[in-house]
Each structure stands twice: as C-alpha cells, then as structure tokens.
C-alpha cells in the first residue's frame, strides 16, 4: 500500500488528472490531498467532480480542508446569516467580497453561478466534511501549518488553514514531521527538504497555477514510504 500526498490544486483539473494517471494508484493506495481545490485555476468544479468520482469508485482518500474552501464556507455562512436578519434591507456580505479577491470569481464562473446560494448542495456537503489534518506514521499532514506556540498545536484549527510560517516543535506532535502546502515554494526547495534527513517539515505546494514562474508551476505527489516525489508539469494554462 502506497500513501501519496498531493498539495494545492487550485482548479487545475487537467494537471491533477495527468498526475493521478502517472501515479496509477490501486484502490488500496491512499491519496491524501492538502486542500485548496478551488479558486485561481480554470476548472475548480472539474477538480472537485474528479475527486468525488475517485471516492465513489472506491479510491482510498483523505481530502483535507484548505483556506480557500474555508473562504467559500465562511462566505456562505455569512450569506445565510444576512438573509435571516435582513428581511427588508439586504446588508453587504464582506466575507464574500474577500473570497472574490482571492480567487472566488474564478470558482463562481467554473460552477456557472452568479450567487453563492446557487452552489449545488452536494458540493457544500463535500466541503463541509473535509477534515483539518491527518496523522500517518511519522508525519502530521495539514494544509498550512501548526501553531507551535500552543501547548497543543492541534487545538488551533485557524493555524491549520492560514499559517504562513511556523517553527516546528516535533515533541509537541509525537515527534512527527509536518507535511503541508498553502505557500508556494520552488521545486528545488521541496526536493532539498525531502532529501534532508534532519528536516522537521516538508512543504509541497509548487504553485501549479504559476506557469511561467521559474521553479514553479508543477503539481507534485510525495509517497510517504519511499519518499518518492513525482512531478507533473502544469497543463491548465498552456
């Protein structure tokens, strides 16, 4: 059984499908996704549909929640709240505006909707069931990072989604190495962290939507057992 960790996809459905075809996982293999399936790329709906299709076909999978799924859910929650309290005068949803500024416009177009409340319920249900982290052998796998200032870093879900930097203290998480995405880094840095036997963290986000940027623009997958890195160049912005 192999365990593959795949970072931020951001609507790059063609690249995702090509990567999975490279991996050729058996149904017994585990695919762990680090979140950020939506926003910025051309086919967010295609990404989520593909992942749901894999799950329905029996593929073992742990899809984690990213901050971009959180943007959508927070905007949706605020929209429902405003609908309840603003019967006569509709107040503005500033959380929706914030999501729009961070790629939400792309996702709305991908789903073919003009209002957030038009989002099909099956997608909302899927986003809501995304878990925040998973522990696999010697690794703690999360979208963004952990707040090691806390006595128990696992109590801070906000940091799991939004942290842009952290100083690992493995003793607080059972000696595990943190694997995360969220902040794009160069392919050479990813490779050096994987090769470093003393590392306390491995970043995997290579910015698959950043085609044309040196050292960026790939979607990668890390196999936890052999520490094998598979690299799929971006196909969605060609």
PyMOL commands that set and color helices and strands:
alter all, ss='L'
color gray80, all
select helices_A, chain A and resi 13-23+44-56+67-85+94-111+116-118+121-128+153-155+157-162+170-173+187-195
alter helices_A, ss='H'
color red, helices_A
select strands_A, chain A and resi 3-6+30-33+60-63+133-136+139-142+177-180+201-203+218-223+228-233
alter strands_A, ss='S'
color yellow, strands_A
deselect
rebuild
show_as cartoon
